[in-house]
Amino acid sequence: MNEPLRIAIVGAGPAGLYAAAELARLQVPAVTLNVFDRLPCIGGLARAGVAPDHAERRLIIEATEKLARSGGRCEFFGNVEIGRDVQHDELLAHHNAVIYASGAPGSQPLDVPGAELAGCWPANRFVGWYNGHPDEAGLDVDLSGERAVVIGNGNVALDIARLLLKSADELADSDTADRAREAFANSRIREVVIIGRRGPAQASFTHPELRELGQLRDVAIALDANDLAVPGWEPGSFTLMQRREIFERYAGQTRVATKKRLQFRFLTSPVAIHGDARVTGVTLMRNRLDTEPNGRVRAIATGETERLDTGLIVHAIGYRAAPLPGIPFDERTHTVPNDAGRVLADRAGSAGGTYVTGWLKRGPRGVIGSNKQCAAETVRALLADARDGRLTQPAFGMEHFIELLHARQCEFVDYRGWKSIDRHERARADGDAPRRKLCSVDATLRVAGNAPG
Ligand code: NAP
């Protein structure tokens, strides 16, 4: 009988978990799956990116993890970084194929003078901080000012604005990291300004997220009704009609005394960020819109500027993947060049046995569920290659691989270790919170049973 295909999946976020679940579901041919993550925990962006007050969206972790393990041959190797602990060719030498699903964990840089100042944070760092990502646990977030500015018109910007405006009570049933929970509870922020360089019709917000803002307790929403008159509301689009209705409702809100305010500013771009050691303000440029012959609506600076005082700026202008050692990378799109998930070494052919899925494959767009189809396409390509005899046999067994990890003193966390972490975090949650996260790798490793207590 043929040996099962041994497949490595790099990244235990939604993209990797959907690929594992799909392979386990098909089981033709039989597969053994090894899922790697540089953190000791399963979840990726579903754990460290999804907003903590949307904890129900993290259920995807449990559900896909269960499916992936349903075939009985899926192991987890947490706290193993490919490119640091193990190289790509070593991984491939121990597997028939490797699927990269490590996402787009960085942020697009904000190309504005002063963006490097403390108090101006890229979304991936700020979101990682409130979600307990070990790399960001110590981020020096200062919420002592009255105004915060969030740059970008996507759902990440809305998540950040909402979290900044929620009261401690409203966050009680979330899994916000301890430090962030305390900072939010003591926050003096009274106003959040969301800045979009184009108009409301061009924003990337989705409706449930936009409507949710209207339910924030004690928060008035403000926007200039004139901004709703700018072009781009295609008459036949039901989606745009619904969005316009939401904004019209917000623009028409009767002014009542509220403790906090959320302001949408469209047609506005940051052009300079001020401060010495920390941010103290931002200069904003007013834009106008221009429609190009191809229909794309572009923001053009008008030259009219104003200064806004603030001690906190978060820019949520899109996520971005970084190159992985030994893997081709397109520096223009920040994705791995691929054909339906097969990694392309160059124009001439594929990088044998190497596949990609998720944001690393198609860019940082779409909701968590979009990764399901994406993973199915990659898995189809991989299984077709297996059928056509295009995958090579692993040169070594997994015992050899584990010896390699031990020899490199890599303290990897297996699935049992992850389940100990998971149980521990749930057990120490207060009240209705689903879990209280461990926010350092050392503490997580201790709970996983890897290091002395
Ligand atoms: P996004 O949806 O791509 O939005 C990025 C925003 O940044 C756009 O408004 C873009 O404006 C703006 N932008 C880009 N470069 C800029 C610049 N140099 N200056 C000013 N503005 C700039 O990205 P995202 O918010 O990071 O979200 C990523 C994906 O995750 C999306 O598909 C999103 O829907 C999803 N997500 C979903 C949820 C949810 O379902 N609750 C939550 C979070 C994220 P232009 O359009 O003008 O380029």
Boltz pocket constraint, residues with backbone or C-beta under 6 A from the ligand:
constraints:
  - pocket:
      binder: B
      contacts: [[A, 49], [A, 108], [A, 109], [A, 110], [A, 111], [A, 151], [A, 152], [A, 153], [A, 154], [A, 155], [A, 156], [A, 157], [A, 159], [A, 195], [A, 196], [A, 197], [A, 198], [A, 202], [A, 203], [A, 204], [A, 205], [A, 206], [A, 209], [A, 268], [A, 269], [A, 316], [A, 317], [A, 318], [A, 319], [A, 364], [A, 365], [A, 366], [A, 367]]
      max_distance: 6.0
